[in-house]
Amino acid sequence: MIQSVPTLEFLAQKSIQEEHLPVLNMGCASCAIKVESLLARQPGVVQASVNFASSVVSLTFRPEQTSLDRLRACVLAAGYDLVIPRDGAGEDVLEEQHRKRMRQLKTQVLGASLFSLPLLVVGMFLMDLPHASWVMWALATPVLLVFGRSFFVNGWKQARHGSANMDTLVALSTGVAYIFSVFNTLYPSFWLQRGLQPHVYFEAAAVVIAFILLGRLLEERAKGKTSGAIRRLMNLQPETVWMQDDAGGLVERPLDAVQPGDRLWVKPGNRIPVDGRVLDGQSYVDESMMNGEPVPALKEPGCIVYAGTINQKGSFAFQAEKVGSETLLAQMIRTIQTAQGSKAPVQKLVDRIAARFVPAVMAFAVLSFLVWLLLGGDDGFTRGILSLVTVLIIACPCALGLATPTAIMVGMGKGAGMGILIKDAESLEQAVRVNAVAFDKTGTLTEGRPEVQEVVWASSDPLAESVLYAMEQRSEHPLAASVVSWLDSVSATRSEEPFSGISLSSFSSITGCGVEAVYHGVHYFVGSRRWLEEHKVEMPGNLARMAEQWEQQARIVIWFVGDARALAVISVSDRIRESARSAVRVLQDMGLSVYMLTGDGEATARAVARQLGIEVFRAGALPGQKVEFIRALQAQGKVVAMVGDGINDGAALAQAQLSVAMGRGSDVALDVAQVTILSSDLNRVADTIRLSRQTVRTIRQNLFWAFVYNVVAIPVAAGVLYPVNGFLLHPMMAGAAMALSSVSVVANSLRLWK
């Protein structure tokens, strides 16, 4: 049973203030958690949610109990920063911070790679050369102390606050390997006197730093697009407006000068600056950014116009009613900010476990040293030192660091080959959990542009076709272009000369009905059925039956009349995409619930839903109502994927757990979306979910084996087998085992290509 879902109403509490503020200096997901928990503990803060991907905190607080200055002070004390409104444009500060971070990471990756590659060659093939250890020391030092300095700085910050993360593990393992190698280079006799070779591990420390820096660069690049949606929406408003003064003249004023009640003038091709109501004149306005519908709306005195929409050929005066933060466009911006900020940051599995893993490894390493010192006899100290270093080396997070990014890179590469661009690992994890898919109709399930579907003539009349062509060429109605395009294609199909321009003796537009003209004394009309009924025009039975059938299918019907009788009837509609039916069916077969959202009326929405086999839809939905629909599904426990292509879908895309944009849609939709489908093939939505399941399964396998490796290898490195069979793992073997664990993780990830 096809049913429409009612709109939900949400009331704001006036005593609570909401802000979306950029956060600076966050280095990893655990930093986001720390800022979030720090703010949440402050008096007066109702809720704090930090989105690490966009580096924005969504704050809800009671201004009578706290202030932004006080909240910023507590964040500054922890080593981070908040950009509050009076500091300038937050988005600009955040963008500049992102550019600075990208430049820094590119320099670090390039520098670390340039030093690590020759270091790796020396460590693998040229260790027998004189002074090889000194050469490796010289090459490794810049990698750790210059290009990898941030790991040690961040690790120290974590230690000061009594916590640990991936930076701590990287700093600890590479630092110990480096210091141990420096000692062996300076004092090789210490080990030679004890019958041991003084091995160095400079290459292991440097390569780990280089690879993890590369991963950070890729992550920062993915994060960089998150602020683009808000920025583009803000750019939809013009900087200046044309205002009518008391004398009736037009003066150009900045947008900020507009007040409710001002009389403004909009010229052809301009964007409407604020929300208001038309006073004089008429035009067609492209409101697709608001409702996603391809047919511009007729605006005449009394009609409401919205900021950011595009005026077409006509001009009109209107009275400003809502300006600044009160416009519908501003509400869309706030809705996207709220939806993005409301998503709790995903704490990466490796970071979560590393917070407990690092202290455990350190404790285990120290414990092994103490056990050897107490029970190892004469060589207890030497064996203890080797055991401590071996444990720390073998616990190096190389396999852990590779587990997720290698699977992600292979999975994303495979997706790119299929025309699917996936933003990050969080998106993949969300896609696995999705059990409901909501499609925007226009431009997603349909082609997004009105086209002539069928034309039925009362009788063949080449002259009538030429008159229709001439009238539609002169018409400003948006549907006229589709009729002209269809007539051009008819002419090309018949291999005839294009319709030649004929001279109409008169031509005029009838508001709300259509256009009329006179040619050689015969009166012609193109437009709606209402005009025919008012003028009692004769409608042949076959044309009337076709028109009624098309209207039941929610198509737009255009009549062509000449000499008081109907000559033809034309059906215009937004064609359903070829892949839409199969895509909906496949998703339903996978056990997912499928919904449709549209700004169209009830009849059109119902007809399209029936053809696609969609049982639940929401008609007449503005951007905010689409968000309410998504929230209603989420309140029912659904994990929702939203598929859209327009600016009007931006807020709903941001609200959904997984956002999918069609690649030919608006830039805002593409920026908000976590998944972008480059083609118009909707079957790629199901392919995305399948790919995500495969990739996430591989990630879990990688992490499982990486941790199993550590669970087995660390006790062996500590010497647990020595009392049984005399086996003691050498640091060199520990380095080889660490490398082998990394190779196994990469090999498992490459299986995704199959």
C-alpha positions in Angstrom: 0.0 0.0 0.0 1.5 3.3 -1.1 1.4 5.9 1.6 2.5 9.5 2.2 4.4 10.3 5.4 3.3 13.4 7.4 5.6 16.3 8.3 7.1 16.3 11.9 7.3 19.6 13.9 10.3 20.4 16.0 10.3 23.2 18.5 13.5 25.0 19.7 14.2 25.9 23.3 14.8 29.7 23.4 16.9 29.4 26.6 19.5 27.3 24.8 22.1 28.7 22.3 23.6 26.6 19.6 26.9 27.3 17.9 29.1 25.5 15.3 32.7 26.5 15.8 35.9 25.4 14.1 38.4 23.5 16.3 42.1 24.0 15.6 45.2 21.8 16.3 43.4 18.4 16.5 45.8 15.7 15.2 43.8 12.5 15.5 40.4 11.1 16.4 41.3 10.8 20.1 41.9 14.6 20.1 38.3 15.1 19.0 37.1 12.8 21.8 39.2 14.8 24.3 37.9 18.2 23.2 34.4 16.8 23.2 34.6 15.3 26.7 36.3 18.5 28.0 33.6 20.8 26.7 30.8 18.4 27.8 32.0 18.6 31.4 31.8 22.4 31.5 28.9 24.0 33.5 26.1 25.1 31.3 27.0 22.9 28.3 24.0 20.8 27.3 25.8 18.9 24.5 29.1 19.0 22.7 29.8 17.0 19.6 33.1 17.2 17.8 33.3 16.2 14.1 36.9 15.3 13.5 36.4 15.0 9.7 35.2 18.6 9.5 37.1 19.9 12.5 33.9 21.5 13.8 32.3 21.3 17.3 28.6 21.6 17.6 27.9 23.2 21.0 24.5 23.5 22.7 24.8 25.6 25.9 22.9 27.9 28.3 24.4 31.4 27.8 23.4 32.5 31.3 25.7 29.8 32.8 28.7 30.0 30.5 30.1 31.8 27.5 32.1 31.1 24.4 35.1 32.9 25.9 35.1 30.6 29.0 34.7 27.5 26.8 37.5 28.6 24.5 39.8 29.2 27.6 39.3 25.6 28.7 40.1 24.3 25.3 43.2 26.4 25.0 44.4 25.0 28.3 44.4 21.6 26.7 46.4 22.6 23.7 43.6 23.2 21.2 41.7 26.3 20.1 38.2 27.4 19.2 37.4 30.0 16.5 34.6 32.1 17.9 32.5 34.4 15.7 34.1 37.7 16.6 37.5 36.3 15.6 36.5 36.6 12.0 35.1 34.2 9.4 35.4 30.7 11.0 35.2 28.9 7.7 38.1 31.0 6.3 40.3 30.3 9.4 39.5 26.6 9.1 40.3 26.6 5.4 43.6 28.4 6.0 44.5 25.9 8.7 43.7 23.0 6.4 45.9 24.5 3.6 48.7 25.0 6.1 48.4 21.4 7.4 48.4 20.0 3.8 51.6 22.0 3.0 53.2 20.7 6.1 52.3 17.1 5.5 53.4 17.2 1.9 56.8 18.5 3.0 57.0 15.8 5.7 56.0 13.0 3.4 58.4 14.1 0.7 61.3 14.6 3.1 60.7 11.3 4.9 60.5 9.4 1.7 63.7 10.9 0.2 65.7 9.9 3.3 63.9 6.5 3.9 64.4 5.0 0.4 68.3 5.1 0.4 68.2 4.1 4.1 66.1 1.0 3.2 68.6 0.1 0.4 71.6 0.4 2.8 69.8 -1.6 5.5 68.8 -4.4 3.2 71.7 -4.8 0.8 74.8 -2.8 2.0 75.1 -3.5 5.7 78.6 -4.9 5.2 80.0 -1.7 3.9 82.4 0.2 6.2 80.6 2.7 8.4 77.1 1.6 7.1 75.6 2.2 10.6 76.9 5.7 10.6 75.4 6.4 7.2 72.1 4.9 8.3 72.2 7.1 11.5 72.7 10.2 9.4 69.8 9.3 7.1 67.4 8.3 9.9 67.9 11.3 12.1 66.1 13.9 9.9 63.2 11.5 9.4 62.6 11.1 13.1 63.7 14.4 14.5 62.5 16.7 11.7 59.8 15.2 9.5 58.4 12.9 12.2 58.8 15.3 15.1 55.0 15.7 15.4 54.6 12.1 16.6 56.9 12.7 19.5 55.4 16.1 20.3 51.8 14.7 20.3 53.0 11.6 22.2 54.4 13.8 24.9 51.1 15.8 25.1 49.2 12.6 25.5 51.6 11.4 28.2 51.1 14.7 30.1 47.4 14.2 30.1 47.7 10.6 31.2 46.5 9.0 27.9 47.9 7.3 24.8 47.1 7.1 21.2 48.6 6.0 17.8 51.2 8.8 18.1 52.3 7.5 21.4 52.8 4.0 20.0 54.7 5.3 16.9 56.9 7.6 19.0 57.6 4.9 21.6 58.6 2.1 19.2 60.5 4.2 16.7 62.2 6.2 19.4 63.4 3.1 21.3 64.5 1.5 18.0 66.4 4.7 17.1 68.0 5.2 20.6 69.0 1.5 20.7 70.5 1.7 17.2 72.4 4.9 18.2 73.8 3.1 21.2 74.9 0.1 19.1 76.6 2.5 16.6 78.5 4.4 19.2 79.3 1.5 21.5 79.4 -1.7 19.4 82.0 -3.2 21.8 79.4 -3.5 24.5 77.7 -6.3 22.6 80.8 -7.7 21.0 82.4 -8.4 24.4 79.3 -10.4 25.3 79.5 -12.4 22.1 76.6 -10.6 20.4 76.4 -8.6 17.1 75.4 -4.9 17.6 72.5 -4.7 15.1 70.8 -1.4 14.2 67.2 -0.7 13.3 67.3 2.7 11.8 65.5 1.7 8.6 62.6 0.2 10.5 62.1 3.4 12.5 62.3 5.6 9.4 60.0 3.6 7.2 57.3 3.4 9.8 57.4 7.2 10.1 57.3 7.7 6.4 54.3 5.4 5.8 52.2 6.8 8.6 52.9 10.4 7.4 51.6 9.3 4.0 48.4 8.0 5.7 47.9 11.3 7.5 48.3 13.2 4.2 45.6 11.1 2.5 43.3 11.5 5.5 43.8 15.3 5.5 43.1 15.5 1.8 39.8 13.7 2.3 38.8 16.0 5.2 39.5 19.1 3.1 36.2 19.0 1.2 33.8 18.9 4.2 33.6 22.7 4.5 32.9 23.2 0.7 29.2 22.6 1.0 28.6 25.4 3.5 30.9 27.8 1.6 29.1 27.2 -1.7 25.7 27.8 -0.1 26.9 31.0 1.4 28.0 32.1 -2.1 24.5 31.7 -3.5 23.6 35.1 -2.1 24.7 38.1 -4.2 26.9 40.7 -2.5 24.8 43.6 -3.7 21.1 44.3 -4.4 19.1 46.8 -6.5 17.0 48.8 -4.1 14.2 51.2 -5.1 14.4 54.6 -3.4 11.5 56.9 -2.6 11.7 58.5 -6.0 11.3 55.2 -7.8 14.9 55.0 -9.0 17.2 52.0 -8.6 20.3 52.2 -6.4 22.9 49.5 -5.7 23.3 48.6 -2.1 25.3 46.0 -0.2 23.3 42.9 0.9 23.9 43.7 4.6 21.9 47.0 4.1 18.7 45.3 3.3 16.0 45.4 6.0 12.5 43.8 6.1 10.1 46.0 4.2 12.6 47.3 1.6 11.5 47.3 -2.0 14.0 45.4 -4.2 14.3 44.9 -7.9 15.6 41.7 -9.6 16.9 41.7 -13.1 17.0 38.8 -15.6 19.7 36.2 -14.7 20.3 37.6 -11.2 20.0 35.6 -8.0 17.3 36.7 -5.5 19.1 38.2 -2.5 16.5 37.7 0.3 13.2 36.1 1.0 10.2 38.2 0.0 6.9 38.7 -1.8 6.5 39.9 -5.4 4.9 43.4 -5.8 5.2 44.2 -9.5 6.1 42.3 -12.7 6.4 38.7 -13.4 9.0 36.1 -14.3 9.9 32.4 -14.0 12.3 31.6 -11.2 14.5 28.5 -11.0 13.9 27.2 -7.5 15.6 23.8 -8.1 18.0 24.6 -5.2 15.0 24.6 -2.9 12.7 21.9 -4.2 14.9 20.0 -6.7 12.3 20.3 -9.4 13.4 21.1 -13.0 10.5 23.4 -14.0 11.0 27.0 -13.0 8.0 28.5 -11.1 6.0 31.4 -12.4 6.2 34.4 -10.0 3.6 37.2 -10.2 2.3 39.7 -7.6 1.7 38.0 -4.3 4.1 35.0 -4.9 6.9 34.3 -2.4 10.5 34.3 -3.6 13.5 32.8 -1.8 17.1 33.9 -1.4 19.6 32.2 -3.7 17.1 31.2 -6.4 17.7 32.3 -9.9 15.5 34.7 -11.8 15.2 33.9 -15.5 14.0 36.2 -18.3 11.6 38.6 -16.7 12.1 41.4 -14.1 10.1 42.1 -11.0 10.0 44.1 -7.8 9.5 42.5 -4.5 9.3 43.4 -0.8 11.9 41.9 1.5 10.4 39.9 4.3 13.2 37.8 5.8 16.8 38.8 5.7 20.1 37.6 7.0 19.8 34.5 9.3 16.0 34.3 8.8 16.0 33.4 5.1 15.3 29.8 4.0 18.8 29.6 2.6 20.3 30.5 6.0 18.2 27.9 7.6 19.5 25.3 5.0 23.0 26.3 6.0 22.3 25.9 9.7 20.5 22.5 9.0 23.6 21.1 7.3 25.9 22.4 10.0 23.7 20.8 12.7 23.4 17.5 10.8 27.1 17.3 10.2 28.0 18.2 13.8 25.4 15.8 15.3 27.3 12.8 14.0 29.6 11.6 16.8 33.2 11.3 15.6 34.1 7.7 14.8 37.0 6.7 17.1 39.2 4.6 15.0 39.6 1.0 16.3 43.4 1.2 16.2 43.4 4.4 18.3 40.9 3.0 20.8 42.9 -0.2 21.4 46.2 1.7 21.3 45.2 3.7 24.3 45.2 0.5 26.3 47.7 -1.4 24.2 50.6 1.0 24.6 50.7 1.0 28.5 50.3 -2.8 28.3 53.3 -3.2 26.0 55.4 -0.8 28.1 54.5 -2.7 31.2 55.2 -6.0 29.6 58.6 -4.8 28.2 59.6 -3.6 31.7 58.4 -6.8 33.3 60.4 -8.9 30.9 63.5 -6.8 31.7 63.0 -7.3 35.5 62.4 -11.0 35.2 65.6 -11.4 33.2 67.5 -9.2 35.6 66.3 -11.3 38.6 66.4 -14.8 37.1 68.8 -14.5 34.1 72.0 -15.1 36.0 75.2 -13.4 34.8 73.7 -12.4 31.5 70.5 -11.3 33.1 71.0 -7.6 32.4 72.1 -8.1 28.8 69.3 -10.5 28.1 66.9 -8.1 29.8 67.9 -5.1 27.7 67.6 -7.2 24.5 64.2 -8.5 25.6 62.9 -5.0 26.4 64.0 -3.6 23.0 62.8 -6.7 21.2 59.3 -6.4 22.7 59.1 -2.8 21.8 60.3 -3.4 18.2 58.0 -6.3 17.6 55.1 -4.3 19.0 55.7 -1.6 16.5 52.3 -0.5 15.0 53.4 -1.1 11.4 50.8 -3.9 10.9 48.2 -2.0 12.9 48.9 1.1 10.9 48.6 -0.8 7.6 45.5 -2.8 8.5 42.9 -0.1 7.8 44.6 2.1 5.2 45.7 -0.7 2.8 42.2 -2.2 2.8 40.7 1.3 2.4 43.0 2.2 -0.5 42.4 -1.1 -2.3 38.7 -0.9 -1.7 38.5 2.7 -2.8 40.6 1.9 -5.9 38.2 -0.9 -6.8 35.3 1.4 -6.2 36.9 4.1 -8.4 37.2 1.6 -11.2 33.4 1.0 -10.9 32.7 4.7 -10.9 32.2 4.9 -7.1 34.2 7.4 -5.0 34.1 6.7 -1.2 35.2 9.4 1.1 36.7 7.6 4.1 36.6 4.5 6.3 33.7 5.8 8.3 31.6 5.9 5.2 32.4 2.2 4.5 31.5 1.3 8.1 28.2 3.1 7.8 27.4 1.5 4.5 27.6 -2.0 6.1 25.0 -1.0 8.6 22.5 0.6 6.2 19.0 -0.9 6.2 17.0 1.9 4.6 17.7 3.9 1.4 15.9 7.2 0.7 16.0 8.5 -2.9 15.5 12.1 -4.0 13.2 11.9 -7.1 14.1 14.6 -9.5 17.6 14.3 -11.0 18.2 11.0 -9.1 15.4 8.5 -9.8 14.4 10.7 -12.8 16.5 12.4 -15.5 15.9 15.9 -13.9 14.8 17.7 -17.0 11.3 17.9 -18.6 11.1 16.2 -22.0 8.3 15.7 -24.5 7.2 12.1 -24.1 4.5 11.8 -26.7 2.6 14.0 -29.2 -0.8 13.0 -30.7 -2.1 15.1 -33.7 -5.8 15.3 -34.7 -4.4 15.1 -38.3 -1.1 15.6 -40.0 -0.5 19.3 -40.8 3.0 20.5 -41.5 1.8 24.2 -41.4 0.5 23.6 -37.8 3.8 22.2 -36.8 5.6 25.3 -38.1 3.2 27.6 -36.2 3.7 25.6 -33.0 7.5 25.8 -33.5 7.3 29.6 -34.0 5.1 30.1 -30.9 7.2 28.0 -28.6 10.3 29.7 -29.8 8.9 33.1 -28.7 7.5 31.7 -25.4 9.3 32.3 -22.2 7.7 29.3 -20.5 10.3 26.8 -19.4 8.4 23.9 -21.0 8.5 25.7 -24.4 12.1 24.7 -24.8 11.3 21.0 -24.5 8.7 21.3 -27.3 11.1 23.2 -29.5 13.7 20.5 -28.9 11.2 17.8 -29.8 10.2 19.5 -33.0 13.9 19.9 -33.9 14.4 16.1 -33.4 11.3 15.4 -35.5 12.7 17.5 -38.3 16.1 15.7 -38.1 14.4 12.3 -38.1 12.5 13.1 -41.2 15.7 14.4 -42.9 13.8 17.6 -43.5 14.9 21.2 -43.4 14.7 22.7 -40.0 11.4 24.6 -39.3 11.8 28.0 -40.8 10.8 31.0 -38.9 7.3 32.2 -39.8 6.0 35.7 -39.1 3.3 35.8 -36.5 1.1 38.8 -36.8 0.5 38.9 -33.0 1.8 37.1 -30.0 0.9 37.4 -26.3 1.1 35.5 -23.0 -2.0 34.6 -21.0 -0.9 34.4 -17.3 -1.5 30.9 -15.9 -2.8 29.5 -19.2 -0.3 29.7 -22.0 0.4 31.8 -25.1 -1.6 32.8 -28.1 -0.8 34.1 -31.6 -2.4 34.9 -34.9 -1.0 33.7 -38.3 -2.7 34.5 -41.6 -5.9 35.4 -39.7 -6.1 32.2 -37.8 -6.0 32.3 -34.0 -3.7 29.7 -32.3 -3.2 28.8 -28.7 -0.6 26.7 -26.7 -1.2 25.9 -23.1 -3.4 24.3 -20.4 -6.8 22.6 -20.7 -8.4 25.4 -18.6 -8.3 27.8 -21.5 -9.9 25.3 -23.8 -12.8 24.7 -21.4 -13.3 28.4 -20.9 -13.5 29.0 -24.6 -15.5 25.8 -25.3 -12.9 24.5 -27.8 -13.7 21.3 -29.6 -11.6 18.4 -28.3 -11.5 15.3 -30.5 -12.3 12.1 -28.6 -8.9 10.5 -29.2 -7.0 13.6 -28.0 -9.2 13.9 -24.9 -8.7 10.2 -24.0 -4.9 10.5 -24.4 -4.8 13.6 -22.2 -6.9 12.0 -19.5 -4.6 8.9 -19.5 -1.5 11.1 -19.3 -2.9 13.1 -16.4 -3.5 9.9 -14.5 0.2 9.2 -15.0 1.0 12.6 -13.5 2.4 14.0 -16.8 2.1 17.6 -17.8 -0.4 18.0 -20.7 0.0 20.8 -23.3 -2.8 21.5 -25.8 -2.3 23.1 -29.2 -5.4 24.8 -30.6 -6.0 26.4 -34.0 -9.2 28.0 -35.3 -11.2 27.0 -32.2 -10.4 23.3 -32.4 -7.7 21.2 -30.8 -5.0 20.3 -33.3 -2.6 18.3 -31.0 -2.0 17.3 -27.4 1.5 17.0 -26.0 2.7 15.1 -22.9 5.8 16.4 -21.0 7.3 14.7 -18.0 10.6 14.0 -16.2 11.7 10.6 -17.6 12.4 7.9 -15.0 16.0 6.7 -15.3 16.5 3.4 -17.0 18.4 2.0 -14.0 15.9 3.2 -11.4 13.5 0.2 -11.5 16.3 -2.4 -11.3 18.2 -0.5 -8.6 15.1 -0.3 -6.4 14.3 -4.0 -6.9 17.9 -5.1 -6.1 18.0 -3.0 -2.9 14.7 -4.5 -1.8 16.0 -8.0 -2.6 19.0 -7.2 -0.4 16.5 -6.6 2.5 16.7 -2.8 2.5 13.7 -0.5 2.8 13.4 2.0 0.0 11.8 5.4 0.2 11.3 8.4 -2.1 11.4 12.1 -1.3 10.3 14.8 -3.7 9.1 18.4 -3.9 6.5 17.4 -6.5 2.8 17.2 -5.7 1.0 14.1 -4.4 -0.3 12.9 -7.7 3.1 13.0 -9.5 4.9 11.4 -6.5 2.4 8.6 -6.3 2.6 7.9 -10.0 6.4 7.7 -10.0 6.4 5.6 -6.8 3.9 3.1 -8.3 6.1 2.7 -11.4 9.2 2.0 -9.3 7.6 -0.2 -6.8 8.3 2.1 -3.9 5.6 1.8 -1.2 6.5 4.8 1.1 7.2 8.3 -0.2 7.1 12.0 0.9 5.6 14.5 -1.5 5.9 18.3 -1.4 9.0 18.1 0.6 11.2 21.2 1.1 14.8 20.8 2.3 13.9 20.9 6.0 11.1 18.5 5.6 13.4 16.0 3.9 15.6 16.2 7.0 12.6 15.6 9.2 11.8 12.5 7.2 15.3 11.2 7.6 15.1 11.9 11.4 11.8 10.1 11.6 13.3 7.0 10.0 16.3 7.2 12.4 14.0 7.5 15.3 12.5 4.1 14.2 16.0 2.6 14.5 16.8 2.8 10.8 20.3 3.3 9.5 19.6 5.5 6.5 21.4 6.1 3.2 20.3 9.2 1.4 20.8 9.4 -2.4 20.5 12.8 -4.0 22.0 15.2 -6.5 20.8 18.7 -5.8 21.5 21.6 -3.4 18.1 21.0 -1.9 19.3 17.5 -0.9 22.4 18.8 1.0 20.8 19.0 4.4 19.1 15.5 4.1 22.5 14.1 2.8 24.2 15.5 5.9 21.6 14.1 8.3 21.7 10.6 6.9 24.2 8.1 8.3 25.4 7.5 4.7 25.1 10.2 2.0 25.3 9.2 -1.6 25.5 11.9 -4.4 25.1 11.3 -8.1 28.2 12.7 -9.7 26.4 14.9 -12.2 24.6 16.8 -9.4 25.4 20.0 -7.6 28.8 20.7 -5.9 27.0 21.1 -2.5 25.6 17.5 -2.8 29.0 16.2 -3.8 30.8 18.0 -0.9 28.3 16.8 1.7 28.2 13.2 0.4 30.4 10.4 1.7 29.9 8.4 -1.5 29.8 9.9 -5.0 28.6 7.9 -8.0 30.2 9.3 -11.1 27.6 7.9 -13.5 23.8 8.1 -13.5 23.6 4.3 -12.9 21.6 3.8 -9.7 22.6 0.2 -9.6 25.9 1.5 -8.2 24.2 2.2 -4.9 23.8 -1.5 -4.3 27.4 -2.0 -5.6 28.6 0.5 -3.0 27.0 -1.5 -0.1 28.4 -4.8 -1.4 31.9 -3.2 -1.8 31.7 -1.8 1.7 30.8 -5.2 3.2 33.8 -6.7 1.5 36.2 -3.9 2.5 35.1 -3.8 6.1 35.4 -7.6 6.3 39.0 -7.3 5.1 39.7 -4.5 7.6 38.5 -6.7 10.4 40.6 -9.6 9.2 43.6 -7.4 9.0 43.1 -6.0 12.5 42.5 -9.5 13.8 45.7 -10.9 12.4 47.7 -7.8 13.4 46.6 -8.2 17.0 47.0 -12.0 17.0 50.5 -11.3 15.7 51.2 -9.1 18.7 49.5 -11.5 21.2 51.8 -14.3 20.0 54.9 -12.4 19.2 55.3 -10.2 22.3 55.5 -13.1 24.8 58.0 -14.8 22.5 60.0 -11.6 22.2 60.0 -11.4 26.0 61.6 -14.9 26.2 58.7 -17.0 27.3 60.0 -20.0 25.2 63.6 -19.8 26.6 62.9 -22.1 29.6 61.2 -24.6 27.3 63.6 -25.0 24.4 66.2 -22.3 24.8 64.8 -20.1 22.1 65.3 -16.3 22.5 64.1 -14.0 19.8 66.8 -11.8 18.4 66.0 -8.1 17.8 66.9 -8.6 14.1 64.4 -11.5 13.9 61.8 -9.2 15.6 62.3 -6.7 12.9 61.8 -9.4 10.2 58.7 -10.6 12.0 57.3 -7.1 12.1 57.9 -6.8 8.4 56.3 -10.2 7.7 53.2 -9.1 9.6 52.9 -6.0 7.4 53.3 -8.1 4.2 50.5 -10.4 5.3 48.2 -7.5 5.9 48.9 -5.9 2.5 48.5 -9.3 0.8 45.1 -9.8 2.4 44.0 -6.3 1.4 45.0 -7.0 -2.2 42.6 -9.9 -2.3 39.8 -7.2 -2.7 40.8 -6.7 -6.3 39.6 -10.2 -7.2 
